[in-house]
């Protein structure tokens, strides 16, 4: 059961956008500078989240396939005995 990549990545990007914008505004930067930095940060957060979720999906699918293969081998060995 793979995870949905796009909604997770978009949520992570939106959260990081606002966190970067808040940090920038408390640092005394101009709103335009905060906006640019937040957009760039959200873009990289989206890419990082996409890669991370795809890696997690690969691990989950590998675990499911391995489990099914082990069960099939156990059933084949039990039927031979």
N, C-alpha and C positions, 0 to 999 in steps of 0.2 A: 504494500500500500504506500506508494510514493507520495511525498508531500508536494503541494502546489507551490511552485517556485515563484511565480509572479506576485501573488498577493503577499507572501512573506517578504519578498525583496522590496516591494513598494511600501509596506508598513515600516520596515526598517529604515528605508530612505527618508520617509516623511518624518519619522521620529528624530533621525539624525539631523535633518534640516532644521527643525525647531531647536534642538539642543545647541547646534552650532550658532544659530542666530541669537539665541538668548545669551550664550557666552560672549559672542561678539558685541552685543549691545551693552552688557555689563562692563566690557573692557573699554568702552568709550569710543568704539569705531562708528563711522558714519553708517546710516542705514543702507546706502548703496554698497558699501564694502561688505557689510554683514550679509546682504543678499547674494552677492557674487560668491563669497566664501561658502555660504550655506548651500547654494546650488552645486558648486563643485564638490563639496563634501557629500551631499546627497547622491550625486552621480556615482562617486566612488563607493559609497555605502551600498548602493543598489548593485553595483558590480560584485562587491565582496559578498553580499548576502546571496546573490545568485550562485556564485561559485560554491559557497558554503552549503547551501541547500542541495545543490546538485551532488556534492560530495556525500552528504548525508543520505540522499536517495540511493546513490550507488552502494553505499555500505548496507543500507536496509535491504535492497534488492539482492545483494550478494548473500546476506544472512538468510533470507527467505529461500533462495535457490539451494544453498548448502543444506539447510534444514530439510527441504523436500527430498534432496538426493540421499541424505542420510536415512530418512524414513523409508525411502524406496529400497535402499540397500538392506536395511533391517528386515523389511518384508520379504525380499528375495531370499535372504539367508534363512529366515524362519520357514519359508515354504520348502526349501531344499532339505531341511533337517527332518 
